[in-house]
Amino acid sequence: MVTRLVLFLLLFCGPALARDDGRYANSPLKQWFDLLRSGKGLCCSVADGYVVDDPDWESNSGHYRVRIEDEWVDVPDDAVVSVPNKFGRTMVWPMRVGKSLTIRCFMPGSMT
């Protein structure tokens, strides 16, 4: 099981540029996104995460949850990115391991 997880991470979250299709090559935030990490490790890159609209995430007593595929998922505390959000928008980097969905990184934005 551990071997499968390691192989999965190497294939899909290996080098930060592994899945970068070039869309963000000229972005002033590209290097920042490539080095972005949570307590679970690197978030991969901006190409792997996606923006979460305000109705699809919430905060309660310092804990977060996010709606992914019409399901509310609790964000583990160690998945929260602790550096200031230079992008401004809420982003999530979900991972599916088998049938389980977990959050690798979550970066809260400002609710408007």
N, C-alpha and C positions, 0 to 999 in steps of 0.2 A: 504494500500500500504506500509506504513512504517513497519507494523507488518510483512508483507511478506519479506521485505528486511532484517529486523533483524533476522528472522528465517533462511533466506538464509545464512547470514553471520555466524550465529551460527553453522549451519550444515556444511558449507564448509570452513570456516576460523576460526573456534572456537579455541580451544587450538592448539598451533603451531604444536604439534605432531599428530594431528587428522588424517592427511592423509599421514603421513610419513611412507613409507613402509620399512624402515630400510636400504635403499641403502646408506644413508649418515651417518649412526650411528658412523662410525669411522673417519669421515672427521674432520680435525682440524678446519674447518670453520662452523661446524654444529651449535654450540651455537651462533655464529655471525649471521648466516642465520635465526635461530629461533627468534632472537630479532630484526631483520631488520624491519624498518618501514619507512613509508612516512608520509606526512601530513594527509593521509587517514587512518592511523593506521598500525597495523602489516601486513607484507606482507605474512603471513601464515608460509611458510617454503620453503626451496629450492625445495622440491618435488612439490610444487604448481606452481612455476614459471618455465620459460624455457629460454634457451639461444636464443638470437636473432643474426643472422648473420649480418655482416656489411651492405650488400645491403638492409636489411629489416628495417633499422632505419636511421634517419637523424636528424641533428641539424641545426637550422636556427635562428640566433639572440637570442640564449639562450633558445629556445623552441624546443621540440622534437616531432617527430611523428614516429610511428612504423607500419610496415605492419603485420597484423594479418588476417589470412584466406583470403589472397589476397585483403585486404582492408586497406588503409592507415587510421590510427586512431591518432588523436592529443592526446598527453599526457598532461593531466592537470598539471599545475605547482605544485600543492600540491601532485601529485603522484610521483614526482621525489624524489628518495632517496638521502638525502643530505650528508650522511657519505661517506668517501672514499671507493671505490670499492676494497675490498680485494680479490675478486674472479677474477677480471680482465676482464671478458667477460660481454657483455651487456645482461641484463635479463629483462623480463617483467612478470608481474602478472596480466593477464587480468581477467575481470569479465563480465559475461553476465547476465543482468537483463532483463528478457523478451526477446525482440528482440534487445535490445540495448547492445552494447559492450562498456565497459569503462575500464580504466586502474587503478588498485588499486595501483600498485607500478611499477616504471620503474627505473632501475639502469644502467646508461650509462657506457659503457666500453671505451676502446681506439679504435678508428678506425684505422685499419691497411691496 
